[in-house]
Amino acid sequence: MKIAIGCDHGGIVLKDAVLAELKGRGIEVKDMGCFDSSSVDYPDFALAVAEEVSSGRCEKGILMCGTGIGIAIAANKVKGIRCAVCHDVFTATMSAEHNNANILSMGGRVVSPALAVQMVRAWLDTPFGGGRHAGRVAKITAIEEKYFK
């Protein structure tokens, strides 16, 4: 598996812990930045990660900003992306099982590095449930087909 990761200055506090977890699992990581706490614009990193996932160059992505919200909104503007903002292990699990989220988004001002690692574990270890959820994800894809030209 190959995962793209990106953050802005608000999410940098989570990045080292998340990278260590991914590398500890033997997952190949494509780090799209940022690389320090200097103020940057989160849409740039959201787009970089979302394009890696949308193109198939990476299977999944992880994004981090101050709240996880802005970076997720930006990522979700890319066709084929289902980026879920999660704040705990339950929401991370449900984003994988029910929504087949291909990008996990978290906030460095909302969750601790230790909780972020637990969320990443849950998200990666939870398979998509399919069944009734597959029909709902298909409806999301149909919305994309209608509006993304």
C-alpha positions in Angstrom: 0.0 0.0 0.0 1.1 3.6 -0.7 -0.3 6.5 1.2 0.0 10.2 0.4 0.3 12.5 3.4 0.1 16.2 3.7 -0.5 19.0 6.2 -0.3 22.7 6.8 1.3 24.4 9.8 -1.7 23.6 12.0 -1.4 19.9 11.3 2.4 19.6 11.5 2.1 18.6 15.2 0.5 15.3 14.1 2.7 14.5 11.1 5.7 12.8 12.8 3.5 10.5 14.8 1.4 9.5 11.8 4.5 9.0 9.6 6.1 6.8 12.3 2.9 4.7 12.5 2.8 4.3 8.7 6.4 3.4 8.3 6.2 1.0 11.2 3.6 -0.8 9.3 5.8 -1.0 6.3 3.6 1.3 4.3 5.2 3.4 1.6 4.5 7.1 2.2 4.6 9.9 -0.3 5.1 13.1 1.8 3.6 16.1 0.1 4.6 18.6 2.8 4.6 20.9 4.7 7.8 20.3 6.5 7.9 22.9 9.3 5.6 25.2 11.2 5.8 28.2 8.9 2.4 29.5 7.8 1.2 27.9 4.5 -2.0 27.5 2.6 -3.8 24.2 3.3 -5.5 24.0 -0.1 -2.1 23.4 -1.8 -1.5 20.3 0.3 -5.0 19.1 0.0 -4.8 19.2 -3.7 -1.4 17.5 -3.8 -2.6 14.6 -1.7 -6.0 14.4 -3.4 -4.4 14.2 -6.9 -2.2 11.4 -5.7 -5.2 9.4 -4.5 -7.5 10.3 -7.4 -4.9 9.3 -10.0 -4.3 6.0 -8.3 -0.7 6.7 -7.6 -1.5 6.3 -4.0 -4.3 4.1 -2.6 -5.2 6.4 0.3 -4.3 9.7 1.8 -4.0 11.4 5.2 -4.4 15.2 5.6 -3.9 17.4 8.7 -4.6 21.0 9.4 -5.7 22.9 12.5 -9.2 21.4 12.6 -9.1 19.0 9.6 -12.1 20.8 8.1 -10.5 23.3 5.6 -8.1 20.8 4.2 -10.9 18.2 3.8 -13.2 20.7 2.0 -10.4 21.4 -0.4 -9.6 17.7 -1.0 -13.2 16.9 -1.6 -13.2 19.3 -4.6 -11.2 16.6 -6.5 -13.3 14.0 -8.3 -13.2 10.6 -6.8 -12.2 11.8 -3.3 -14.1 10.9 -0.2 -12.2 12.8 2.5 -13.6 12.4 6.0 -12.9 14.8 8.9 -12.6 12.6 12.0 -12.1 13.5 15.6 -12.0 10.2 17.3 -11.5 6.5 16.7 -15.3 5.9 16.2 -15.5 8.5 13.4 -12.4 7.2 11.8 -13.7 3.6 11.9 -17.1 4.6 10.5 -15.5 6.7 7.7 -13.8 3.5 6.5 -16.6 1.1 7.1 -19.6 3.1 6.0 -18.2 5.8 3.6 -15.2 4.0 2.1 -13.2 7.2 2.8 -10.1 7.3 0.8 -8.6 10.2 2.7 -8.6 10.7 6.4 -8.5 14.3 7.7 -7.6 15.3 11.3 -6.9 18.5 13.2 -3.7 19.2 15.1 -5.6 21.6 17.3 -8.4 19.0 17.9 -6.6 15.6 18.5 -3.4 14.7 20.1 -0.6 12.8 18.2 -1.4 9.7 20.3 -5.1 9.8 19.3 -4.2 10.5 15.7 -2.2 7.3 15.6 -5.1 5.4 17.1 -7.4 6.9 14.5 -5.0 6.0 11.6 -4.8 2.4 12.9 -8.6 2.1 13.1 -9.1 3.7 9.6 -6.5 1.4 8.0 -7.7 -1.7 9.8 -11.4 -1.3 9.0 -12.6 -2.7 5.7 -15.4 -1.1 3.8 -18.6 -2.7 4.8 -20.2 -2.8 1.4 -23.9 -3.9 1.3 -26.2 -1.0 1.9 -23.2 1.3 2.2 -22.0 0.5 -1.3 -25.3 1.9 -2.7 -24.8 5.1 -0.8 -21.2 5.5 -1.9 -22.5 4.9 -5.5 -24.9 7.8 -5.0 -22.0 10.0 -4.0 -20.2 8.9 -7.2 -23.4 9.7 -9.2 -23.4 13.2 -7.8 -19.8 13.6 -8.8 -20.6 12.4 -12.3 -23.4 15.0 -12.6 -21.4 18.0 -11.4 -17.7 17.2 -12.1 -17.3 17.7 -15.9 
